[in-house]
Each structure stands twice: as structure tokens, then as C-alpha cells.
Amino acid sequence: MKQILFFSFFFFICFQFQSQKVYSVDYSSQADVKVYVVDYESQADLKVYKVDYSSQAGKNDGNWYFVDYSSQADKKIFFVDYSSQADLKIYFVDYKSQSGWKNSSKKQLMY
């Protein structure tokens, strides 16, 4: 019985932390991650594609779904004005196949 509970808990935790549902907060103090949108793909840590449905959200692979309420989000982000203020630099891409990490050392920010 304990093993079943352990594996159920483990599965639940893994499932929860792999989703990429994000919410854009109004203040930097509310954010889990401060994000700056760069002008060029070469400047980015992560290339992000905005998906249309929450079921399409990726497993920390750059496919983000923006939710309507902060309680639905796995990560709360704040868009900063300057790259020096950012924890993570992103570039929005046009196609899902283009999304992904360029700087894998920052990957833990979105877990």
C-alpha cells in the first residue's frame, strides 16, 4: 500500500512540475521568474511558442500557455524593462518546432 501511495505521489509531482502554464503578474515581487523579451533569437536563453490550448503546454520545452488567473499557473512571470533585471531572456517564435532552450543552465527556473 505504501508503494502505491509513493508512486501516485511521485507521478502527481512529476506531472505538476512539467507543465508550462504561465501567468503574467503586475508586480515583480509577485513573480517566480523575471523575464525579458529580446529582439534577436541569438540573445535568448529560451525560445518560446505561445500555444492556443492548455493541453498543448510543453514539458519545460518552451511551449507556454498563458492562463487567465494566477491560481491556474505553474509559474508566475513578470516582464521587465531591461535585460539586466531579468532572470530569463526569451524570444517568441512563430512555430512550435522552433521552441526550446538555448541556455540549458537556466532550465531550473521554469521547473
PASEBA-1860 file (N, C-alpha, C; in nm, 3 decimals):
! residues 111
1> MKQILFFS> 0.082/-0.120/0.000/0.000/0.000/0.000/0.086/0.126/0.000 ~ 0.194/0.124/0.078/0.281/0.242/0.084/0.346/0.268/-0.051 ~ 0.379/0.160/-0.122/0.441/0.177/-0.254/0.344/0.243/-0.352 ~ 0.220/0.202/-0.345/0.120/0.261/-0.434/0.105/0.410/-0.405 ~ 0.099/0.445/-0.279/0.088/0.585/-0.241/0.211/0.664/-0.286 ~ 0.329/0.606/-0.266/0.453/0.672/-0.306/0.455/0.698/-0.456 ~ 0.424/0.596/-0.537/0.426/0.613/-0.682/0.318/0.708/-0.730 ~ 0.202/0.706/-0.666/0.096/0.801/-0.700/0.141/0.944/-0.672
9> FFFFICFQ> 0.201/0.964/-0.555/0.251/1.096/-0.518/0.361/1.139/-0.615 ~ 0.454/1.050/-0.646/0.565/1.081/-0.737/0.512/1.119/-0.875 ~ 0.416/1.042/-0.927/0.357/1.072/-1.057/0.290/1.208/-1.056 ~ 0.214/1.237/-0.951/0.146/1.365/-0.938/0.244/1.481/-0.938 ~ 0.351/1.469/-0.862/0.452/1.575/-0.854/0.519/1.596/-0.990 ~ 0.557/1.489/-1.054/0.623/1.499/-1.185/0.531/1.564/-1.287 ~ 0.404/1.526/-1.285/0.308/1.581/-1.379/0.289/1.730/-1.355 ~ 0.279/1.770/-1.230/0.257/1.910/-1.196/0.373/1.999/-1.239
17> FQSQKVYS> 0.495/1.956/-1.221/0.609/2.043/-1.245/0.654/2.047/-1.390 ~ 0.595/1.965/-1.475/0.639/1.965/-1.614/0.552/2.053/-1.702 ~ 0.443/2.096/-1.652/0.353/2.177/-1.731/0.407/2.321/-1.739 ~ 0.377/2.388/-1.847/0.425/2.523/-1.866/0.308/2.621/-1.882 ~ 0.225/2.627/-1.780/0.117/2.724/-1.779/0.168/2.844/-1.701 ~ 0.167/2.959/-1.766/0.225/3.078/-1.705/0.120/3.188/-1.693 ~ 0.145/3.276/-1.597/0.059/3.391/-1.574/0.149/3.513/-1.560 ~ 0.114/3.618/-1.628/0.191/3.742/-1.622/0.138/3.830/-1.510
25> VDYSSQAD> 0.219/3.851/-1.408/0.177/3.930/-1.291/0.206/4.078/-1.314 ~ 0.146/4.162/-1.228/0.159/4.307/-1.242/0.282/4.365/-1.173 ~ 0.332/4.293/-1.074/0.445/4.345/-0.996/0.556/4.242/-0.986 ~ 0.677/4.288/-0.990/0.793/4.199/-0.987/0.799/4.115/-0.859 ~ 0.750/4.170/-0.749/0.753/4.097/-0.622/0.659/3.976/-0.621 ~ 0.564/3.971/-0.713/0.470/3.859/-0.722/0.523/3.745/-0.810 ~ 0.631/3.770/-0.879/0.678/3.676/-0.982/0.771/3.568/-0.927 ~ 0.762/3.452/-0.991/0.859/3.346/-0.967/0.983/3.369/-1.052
33> VKVYVVDY> 0.961/3.423/-1.172/1.070/3.445/-1.267/1.049/3.580/-1.335 ~ 1.157/3.658/-1.344/1.154/3.785/-1.416/1.205/3.759/-1.558 ~ 1.129/3.803/-1.656/1.153/3.769/-1.796/1.173/3.895/-1.878 ~ 1.268/3.887/-1.970/1.291/3.996/-2.065/1.278/3.939/-2.205 ~ 1.204/4.007/-2.291/1.188/3.964/-2.429/1.295/4.032/-2.514 ~ 1.381/3.952/-2.573/1.492/4.005/-2.653/1.447/4.028/-2.797 ~ 1.526/4.105/-2.869/1.494/4.139/-3.008/1.540/4.032/-3.107 ~ 1.643/3.958/-3.068/1.701/3.861/-3.160/1.711/3.724/-3.093
41> ESQADLKV> 1.686/3.622/-3.171/1.689/3.484/-3.124/1.823/3.448/-3.060 ~ 1.930/3.502/-3.114/2.064/3.469/-3.063/2.089/3.521/-2.922 ~ 2.009/3.616/-2.875/2.024/3.672/-2.741/1.945/3.596/-2.635 ~ 1.862/3.502/-2.675/1.768/3.437/-2.585/1.828/3.317/-2.512 ~ 1.776/3.296/-2.391/1.803/3.172/-2.318/1.702/3.065/-2.358 ~ 1.581/3.112/-2.389/1.471/3.022/-2.424/1.390/3.081/-2.538 ~ 1.362/2.996/-2.637/1.273/3.035/-2.746/1.133/2.983/-2.711 ~ 1.036/3.074/-2.706/0.902/3.043/-2.658/0.800/3.049/-2.770
49> YKVDYSSQ> 0.714/2.947/-2.771/0.599/2.947/-2.860/0.473/2.949/-2.775 ~ 0.382/3.042/-2.805/0.257/3.052/-2.730/0.154/2.958/-2.793 ~ 0.114/2.856/-2.716/0.015/2.759/-2.765/-0.125/2.811/-2.738 ~ -0.222/2.754/-2.809/-0.361/2.801/-2.801/-0.441/2.735/-2.690 ~ -0.400/2.615/-2.650/-0.476/2.540/-2.550/-0.384/2.489/-2.440 ~ -0.437/2.479/-2.319/-0.355/2.435/-2.206/-0.304/2.293/-2.225 ~ -0.379/2.211/-2.297/-0.335/2.073/-2.321/-0.212/2.066/-2.411 ~ -0.182/2.174/-2.482/-0.065/2.179/-2.569/0.060/2.231/-2.498
57> AGKNDGNW> 0.044/2.273/-2.373/0.158/2.328/-2.299/0.265/2.221/-2.286 ~ 0.389/2.263/-2.301/0.500/2.169/-2.304/0.551/2.127/-2.168 ~ 0.653/2.047/-2.171/0.720/1.997/-2.051/0.854/2.067/-2.038 ~ 0.849/2.193/-2.006/0.968/2.277/-1.994/1.048/2.278/-2.124 ~ 0.975/2.289/-2.234/1.039/2.291/-2.365/1.012/2.419/-2.444 ~ 0.954/2.518/-2.377/0.930/2.646/-2.442/0.791/2.664/-2.499 ~ 0.705/2.566/-2.483/0.567/2.579/-2.529/0.483/2.625/-2.410 ~ 0.446/2.753/-2.411/0.378/2.816/-2.299/0.232/2.840/-2.330
65> YFVDYSSQ> 0.152/2.823/-2.227/0.011/2.860/-2.233/-0.013/2.965/-2.127 ~ -0.064/3.081/-2.167/-0.090/3.190/-2.073/-0.231/3.174/-2.017 ~ -0.239/3.154/-1.886/-0.368/3.133/-1.820/-0.428/3.267/-1.778 ~ -0.556/3.262/-1.746/-0.630/3.384/-1.711/-0.618/3.423/-1.564 ~ -0.588/3.325/-1.479/-0.583/3.350/-1.335/-0.453/3.295/-1.277 ~ -0.397/3.366/-1.181/-0.269/3.324/-1.123/-0.278/3.188/-1.055 ~ -0.395/3.153/-1.004/-0.411/3.024/-0.936/-0.400/2.906/-1.033 ~ -0.417/2.930/-1.161/-0.406/2.824/-1.262/-0.263/2.804/-1.310
73> ADKKIFFV> -0.175/2.896/-1.276/-0.040/2.895/-1.332/0.056/2.806/-1.255 ~ 0.149/2.749/-1.330/0.260/2.676/-1.269/0.374/2.772/-1.236 ~ 0.386/2.875/-1.318/0.487/2.979/-1.294/0.426/3.116/-1.318 ~ 0.459/3.207/-1.229/0.417/3.346/-1.245/0.537/3.423/-1.294 ~ 0.518/3.496/-1.403/0.630/3.570/-1.462/0.599/3.719/-1.462 ~ 0.707/3.796/-1.462/0.695/3.941/-1.471/0.787/3.985/-1.583 ~ 0.734/4.063/-1.677/0.813/4.113/-1.788/0.884/4.242/-1.745 ~ 1.016/4.239/-1.744/1.096/4.354/-1.702/1.131/4.441/-1.823
81> DYSSQADL> 1.175/4.563/-1.794/1.206/4.659/-1.899/1.349/4.650/-1.951 ~ 1.437/4.594/-1.871/1.579/4.590/-1.908/1.634/4.448/-1.890 ~ 1.720/4.407/-1.979/1.774/4.271/-1.975/1.853/4.244/-1.848 ~ 1.912/4.347/-1.791/1.991/4.330/-1.668/1.903/4.295/-1.548 ~ 1.775/4.320/-1.557/1.682/4.289/-1.447/1.628/4.146/-1.456 ~ 1.652/4.079/-1.566/1.587/3.952/-1.595/1.662/3.832/-1.539 ~ 1.581/3.733/-1.497/1.634/3.601/-1.464/1.646/3.518/-1.591 ~ 1.555/3.545/-1.685/1.545/3.465/-1.807/1.517/3.555/-1.926
89> KIYFVDYK> 1.591/3.534/-2.034/1.569/3.610/-2.157/1.501/3.517/-2.258 ~ 1.389/3.565/-2.312/1.313/3.483/-2.405/1.297/3.552/-2.540 ~ 1.270/3.470/-2.639/1.239/3.519/-2.773/1.116/3.443/-2.821 ~ 1.012/3.514/-2.864/0.891/3.449/-2.912/0.910/3.406/-3.058 ~ 0.885/3.279/-3.085/0.899/3.224/-3.220/0.762/3.204/-3.283 ~ 0.762/3.186/-3.414/0.637/3.174/-3.490/0.586/3.031/-3.501 ~ 0.674/2.935/-3.481/0.636/2.795/-3.499/0.676/2.712/-3.378 ~ 0.591/2.615/-3.345/0.615/2.528/-3.229/0.748/2.453/-3.241
97> SQSGWKNS> 0.784/2.415/-3.361/0.907/2.339/-3.382/1.033/2.421/-3.353 ~ 1.021/2.552/-3.346/1.135/2.639/-3.319/1.160/2.659/-3.170 ~ 1.065/2.623/-3.087/1.077/2.649/-2.943/1.181/2.558/-2.879 ~ 1.237/2.604/-2.768/1.333/2.522/-2.694/1.440/2.605/-2.625 ~ 1.518/2.536/-2.544/1.622/2.601/-2.466/1.748/2.622/-2.547 ~ 1.806/2.740/-2.535/1.937/2.769/-2.593/2.042/2.768/-2.483 ~ 2.001/2.801/-2.361/2.091/2.804/-2.246/2.032/2.711/-2.140 ~ 2.072/2.586/-2.143/2.012/2.486/-2.055/2.046/2.507/-1.906
105> SKKQLMY> 2.143/2.592/-1.877/2.176/2.618/-1.737/2.064/2.697/-1.666 ~ 1.974/2.757/-1.743/1.862/2.833/-1.686/1.735/2.749/-1.676 ~ 1.742/2.625/-1.717/1.624/2.538/-1.724/1.552/2.525/-1.590 ~ 1.628/2.523/-1.481/1.568/2.504/-1.349/1.474/2.618/-1.310 ~ 1.485/2.733/-1.374/1.397/2.845/-1.344/1.251/2.815/-1.373 ~ 1.227/2.728/-1.471/1.090/2.700/-1.511/1.037/2.568/-1.457 ~ 1.111/2.502/-1.370/1.059/2.379/-1.307/0.979/2.415/-1.186
END
